[in-house]
Amino acid sequence: MPDWREHIMGGLITLFAVLAVSIFSALLSPRELMVVPGVRLTDLRGFLLFTSMALGILMGSLLPDMDGGGKVSLYLSPFLGAYSLFLLSTASLYSKSARTPLFYTNLTGYLLTFTTFTVISYGLLFIPKKHRGFMHRPVAAPVYGILWMLFHLLFWPMRPVEMLLPLAGATLGYSIHLMMDWLHSYLRGIPAITGLK
């Protein structure tokens, strides 16, 4: 099977492909480069949305291998805690009327945010998981996409159309991982273990 380096490379290639298509589409259109309708990539809000999609792709390209333990699990868990601080600190920048429902933008809020999501991430590692079980099934991709979107929704008051970016990015990145595993198995003549036909 591809290792984590190959999977992150697959995620990076996917990310650059998405960015290239977006820029190419903008060149063919008289309008400015839009992330979603009404939000330009050059705006802070658009940049934050694109970041949520980009990190969703990169995390998704690694996440299925968390069922096997190892370095991927150890590195992704504290990253989620650190990223939650980024979301909290940008909540007021995303929208002037932003009110995060669970946390406050003071020292206590930052500590609580980081601790909460780091503990949750590490706690998930102790849930019994079969290696190459559910997390390597195609249905897990949209599940991860929805969870990634809801994670952002805790901090950013996104419009429905804006929710599509973290949702689509995360689902795409996760699917790329599964496709790479399936292709590797297929080319080696090993029965596919992803459930894909």
Disulfide bonds with the S-S distance in Angstrom:
none
